[in-house]
Amino acid sequence: MMIELEIGGMTCASCASRIEKKLNRMDGVTASVNYATEKASVSFDAPLTANDLIATVEKTGYTAAVPAPEKPEISEKSDPLKSRLLISALLSIPVILLAMVPAWQFDYWQWLSLTLAAPVVVYGGWPFHRAAWTNLRHGAATMDTLVSLGTLAAFGWSLWALFLGTAGEPGMTHPFRLDIGRTDGSGNIYLEAAAGVTMFLLAGRYFEARAKRTAGSALRALLEMGAKDVAVLRDGGEVRIPIDQLSPGDRFVVRPGEKVATDGVVEEGASAVDESMLTGESVPVEVGPGGGVVGGTVNAGGRLVVRASRVGADTQLAQMARLVEQAQAGKAGVQRLADRISGVFVPVVIGLAVATLGWWVGTGAGWTAAFTAAVAVLIIACPCALGLATPTALLVGTGRGAQLGILIKGPEALEQTRRVDTVVLDKTGTVTTGHMALAAVRTADGQDPAELLRFAAAVESASEHPIATAIVAASVKSAASAPGSLGLAAGDSLAAGDSLTVDGFASFAGFGVRGDVAGRTVLAGRPALFEREGWTVPAEVTAAVDEQEAAGRTAIVAGWDGEARGVLAVADTVKPTSRDAVAGLRRLGLTPILLTGDNERVARAVAAEVGIDEVIAGVLPAGKVAVIERLQQSGKVVAMAGDGVNDAAALAQADLGLAMGTGADVAIEASDLTLVRGDLTVAVDAIRLARRTLRIIKSNLFWAFAYNLAALPLAAAGLLNPMIAGAAMAFSSVFVVANSLRLRGFRPATSGR
């Protein structure tokens, strides 16, 4: 059996690893715990139950529960972590300023500092203390352990110095000393270190938690793509009901422009249905009686009566939601470098502090000096800079990215940009515009292209089909417009004329339209319509149809008075920047692959235009996920760029997901990077910025650890009293912030360079 559990109480990736190990030690259990989504996917055999699994997690020191069907969102206004951070910041800043600026230290300033710092250490630091205690009870140590020990030791020593030493006397000022040899420590307080470390670490925890809260929004966005209510036929009339009351077998109405409520079979009517959100196919699908429709698609043509076949969790839309969920759950959480090293670093620091205490006592220096040196070791090792290394670089990097139309969702995305070697590009809406447009006009001998377009547009104006819309839009372009502005081939000339009206309009589902225009009977549609009506099709028109279809375009034959006069070619046009974008991705060392639900011929034509060699066409949503998995299994690290609902599961499955901001919300939510402007060239800058941000984070972490490694021996040797240790720790934080601010100078590539 399979079950998913919501896990609570995890504070770092090592927590997820510990829970996973505990669960996997149970007989018949295979578990995977995802720190990013705070969920565990567990496969288990009878007679085990969900309660047994939950009990094991709780014995490990965490909470577990079977997810409720609907989980309310936590608003930022009621976020306890945010409140804890704000309160801690307001109280800590005065404490730090008073401690570091002796000129501001008035009589009894130390007692004001105690009053302000106590709530920060106790209330603000409670998450760290609680996690440290939980880990201690289970024989483990993490960064929370070091934070808790360091802050409590600094705070405890300050209490001793204030109440039992000389630090509480009126007129006391904070001495700046390089070693502990000149004082017994009874006049020193370290409240600024205790409060400052707590505040900075809370800031890092808050930004991490805020990013994690968006993990499930892709599923909600996907489900919201469906219709909210539906017009059901009952007792000869229409009754509008909520979608969750629809049952298999119900007959419902879908008007032009409405979403299809659920999967079903058309019983009455004919129309064109826009399925691009599901299949990526740019040309709407013609449906009629007996044809199937999918919930969430849009009726672009006439009125349909549909009998529901699948509802609720059985629909294709719901199945896609499960695909997204499975892909997200399958992503291993990337452990930050600080968490990976903490397993060794924390015990070493604690051992060094104890050894320092013992050495100083053993040399006869006294308990006060010994404890001061031990506290200096703990404070100098407090990972304030480590806590700032990732969030500050992310804040600056994401802020700069937002100015350039790039949204970066977290450190996981940054980790993947360094490793990615293959980029899979969706066609519709990513490489192409996603909108049909007139691409070429070809006429029989002696025919006027402008006249052909005017008559075809007149009869198509009565149709709601997207192809008709593209032809009509082209016909109303100004006569002064250059042919290139319509995407027409050289030599095509279009002049605007008087508007024409259509009478006796008729639509033939899947074939085309007919109407009377200016005393002429006009046909526009597929070649099969002309054959069915017995109209003459000149050889040059047939050749033009073959030519345009070979180029991946949809060919519409138009004519009047019993004869075809020419061809109007309609296509989903390639974005003008796509070719430069593909070249830029290649310069980053990425191999581009075009992946689409469209047919092979159209895909090959688009790929040739933008410079892509490898094409995978005719792929449905589930197939897109399979393609990504196959590439990953072959050793590729895959980035995926897309914009539609049909891309959401593949974006989640990919090692790096890039969503076009002009696309569906679910695609954006399932991605790691979002390109707000919908321009693929921004993907080049997005990867460059992400890689540079990652380098900054790595350098921050390196220098933070290097600082600790260099300062720890000095503190243990008594060359740094805790006050100087606190100042050095603060300096390391300033260095990390300054290093992160370098990202503000990032410049986008110009002309693909």
C-alpha positions, 0 to 999 in steps of 0.5 A: 500500500502507498500513503502520503504523510505530512511531516511537521517539525523538520528544520533542516535536510538532516531531519528529513534524512533521519525520519527516512532512515527510521521509517525504512528500518521498519519491516516492509516499509520503503519511504522517501521524505521530502524536506522541501514539500514536508511530505513523506511518500511511504510504501508498506505491507500489511499488517502495518497501518498508517498509525504505525508509521505515524507513531514511528515518526513521532518517536523520532521527535517529529509530527506526522498526519494523513493530509486532509482533503483541503488544507487552509493556507497560512496567511503571512499576517498570521505567520508565527515565524514572521511575527517572531522575526519582527519582534526579535528584530525590533528588540535586538537592534537596540541591544546590538547598537548599545553594545558596539558603541561605547559612547551610547552606553549610559548608566544602567544601559546593561539592564535595558539590554537585558530587558530587551534581549531576554524575550529574543533569546527565550521567545525568538530562539524557542524554535532553535531550543526546541529543535536542539532538545528534540535532537538531544533526546534522540542522540543527534546534533544539528546547527540548531544545537550549536545556535541554542548552546551558543545563545544560551551560554552567552545569555547565561554568562551575561546573567551571571555577570550582571547579578553575581559579577560586576557587570550590573554596577552603575556606569559599567561600559563594554570593554574592548579587549583582544584576549581574556587575560586582562579580566576575569570575565565578571564585567563582560556581558554578551547579550548582543551576541545572544540576541543578534545570532537569534535574530539573524538565524530567524531571518534565514529560517523565515525566508526558507519557510516562505519559499516552502509554503509555495510547494503545493500551489501548483496543484491548486492552480491546476485544479482551478483550471477546471470549470466551477459550475455547469449547465445541466439539462434536466426536465427539458431545461437548463439548471446550473449546478456546482461542478462537484454535483455533476455525475457520470451520465449527466447531459450538460451544455457548453456554449462558445467561450465556455470551459468544458465542465468534465470529460465526456462525449458530444451528443449534439452540436459541432464546434472547434475545441481549444485543447492547447492547455492539455495537448500543446496542439495550436490548432483547435480540434473539430468535434461533433456527435460521438467525439470526446471532449476533455474537462478544462478545454475551451469551446471555441465554436458552436453550442455543444451538448455533452454527456459526462463520462468521467468526473472528479478525480477520474478526469484527465485534469485531475490525473494531470494534477496527480502527475504534478504531485508525483513529479514534485514528490520525486524531487530529492531535497537539495541539502544546503552545504551548511546542513551537510557539514553540520553533522561533523562541525557541530560535535567538533565545536562542542567538543572543542568548547569542553576541551577549552574549559578543561584545559584552562581549568587544568592550567590553574587559570580559574573557572571564570577565565576557563568559562569565558574562553569556552563561551568565546569558542561557542560564540565565535562558532555560532553560524550567523554568517552561515544562516545569512549566506543563502538568504541574502544572496537569494534576496539580492539575486532574486531582486535583480532577477525581478528587474530583468523579468526573472523569478528564482524560486529558491536554492534548489533551482540554483543548484540545478543550473550548475549541473544542467546540460540539456534544455527541453523546449515546449513549442507552443507559447514558448518557441512560438507565440501560441497564436494563429496568424496568416503566414502566406497567400498563394493564388492561382494564375491571374488571381489577385491576392488582396481580393482572395484575402478579402473574400475569404475574410468576409465569409470567415468573419461569421465563424468563431474558429481561431483560423477564421479569426487569424484570416479576418485579422490579417484582412483588416491590416492597413494597406500601408503595412509591409507584407512582413508585418503580416508574416507574409512571404516576399511578393505577397501584396495586400491592399485594404478594400471596402468591407464585405458582408456575408449572407447565407452563411453555413459551417461544415464542422471539420471542413470549412465555411460557405457564404454569399459575398457580393453576389458570389458564393464563396467557399473557404476550408480544407481541400476536401470541402471543394472536392465534396462540393464538386468545385474545380481546384487548379493544379497550382492551388493543389501544389500550393497546398502541398507546399504550405503543409510541407512547411508545417502550416495549415492550408485553407483553400478559398474560392468562389463561383465553383472554382478554387482561387488560391490558398491562405496559409495559417500557422502558429508563428515563431517568436522573433527572439527564439533563434537567438535564444537557442543560440544563447542556450548552446553557448551556455553548454546546453543541448536544446530539444524541441518537445511538443504535442503538435505533429511531426511536420509542424515541429520539424519546420519550427525546429529548423527555423530556430536552429534545433536539431532534435525534435520529439513530437506528438507527445501528450502530457504523461508522455512529456514526463516520460520523455524527461524521465528517459533523458534523466535515466540516460544521465542527462541533467534536464531543464524544461521550458514551457508555458501551458498546463500540459507542461506542468508535470514535465516542469515539475519532473525536470531538474530545472523548470523554466516557465514563461510568465505569459502562460498558465499559472500552474506551469509557473507554480510548478517551475523553478525559474519564471520568465515574466516577459515570456521571452525565451532569450530571458532564459539565457540570462535566467540561467546566467543569473542563477549560476552567478547567485549560486557561486555567490552562495558557495563563496559566502559559505566558504568564507563563513566556514573559513572564518570559523576555522581560523577563529576557533583556535584563537578563541580556544587559546584565549586570544579572543574574549567573547566580546571580540568573538561577537564582533568578529562574528558580526563582521563575518555577517557584514562580509557575507551581505556585502559579497551578496550585494555584488549581484546588483551589478549583474547585467543581461546579455546583449544580442545573445552574448 
